[in-house]
Amino acid sequence: MQLTASQLQSKHKALIDALKRGETVEITYHGQPLGVVHPVTPAINSKEQESAMNDFFGMHGDSGIATVEDELRNIRKGRRSSLSDL
């Protein structure tokens, strides 16, 4: 698909639809190619990447925190000691 720079404002939905279909869109300005918009290619996680991500996201697993919600509750509870400071 090809769009001119001036068409980007009025035909932005056509650009998005083309990207959803997996098409590459060329943008031109005064008849000259200005740029190319490619759809995103989905990332495929290999076993090594998944292992590294699990190690990274689990690096605080030994700190005794059960869930994120529990940790946030513990952090926030020190803000107010009573309702009188509202």
KEMI-736235 format. One record per residue (C-alpha): residue in three letters; x, y, z. Coordinates in steps of 0.02 Angstrom, whole numbers, padded with zeros to 5 digits, always signed. Layout:
BEGIN
alaXYZ;...
END
This chain:
BEGIN
met+00000+00000+00000;gln+00058+00177-00033;leu+00001+00337+00053;thr+00055+00516+00032;ala+00104+00618+00183;ser-00053+00725+00165;gln-00163+00569+00162;leu-00099+00513+00332;gln-00219+00630+00422;ser-00374+00580+00327;lys-00335+00396+00297;his-00252+00345+00460;lys-00381+00206+00482;ala-00331+00133+00312;leu-00150+00132+00372;ile-00196+00041+00532;asp-00305-00083+00436;ala-00164-00119+00315;leu-00044-00151+00459;lys-00170-00268+00540;arg-00176-00366+00377;gly+00014-00381+00383;glu+00046-00262+00238;thr+00193-00144+00224;val+00144+00038+00191;glu+00256+00160+00098;ile+00238+00345+00139;thr+00280+00469+00001;tyr+00306+00657+00005;his+00296+00754-00158;gly+00310+00590-00253;gln+00472+00538-00166;pro+00478+00391-00044;leu+00488+00458+00132;gly+00476+00302+00237;val+00406+00129+00257;val+00294+00067+00397;his+00306-00119+00435;pro+00189-00221+00545;val+00263-00284+00706;thr+00331-00460+00700;pro+00284-00560+00852;ala+00432-00605+00962;ile+00462-00790+00985;asn+00538-00832+01153;ser+00665-00969+01148;lys+00694-01084+01297;glu+00849-00983+01345;gln+00752-00819+01342;glu+00611-00892+01446;ser+00736-00960+01572;ala+00824-00791+01584;met+00658-00701+01605;asn+00603-00821+01742;asp+00768-00794+01833;phe+00752-00605+01816;phe+00571-00592+01872;gly+00600-00714+02014;met+00755-00628+02081;his+00665-00569+02238;gly+00583-00737+02269;asp+00685-00767+02426;ser+00633-00603+02508;gly+00478-00679+02588;ile+00351-00579+02488;ala+00201-00687+02448;thr+00116-00580+02317;val+00134-00408+02241;glu-00031-00355+02320;asp+00033-00402+02494;glu+00193-00303+02469;leu+00099-00149+02408;arg-00020-00162+02556;asn+00130-00167+02675;ile+00212-00017+02590;arg+00053+00087+02591;lys-00006+00050+02767;gly+00127+00163+02843;arg+00056+00318+02761;arg-00084+00350+02884;ser-00086+00298+03063;ser-00266+00353+03093;leu-00413+00431+03006;ser-00386+00597+03096;asp-00246+00648+02975;leu-00363+00648+02824;
END
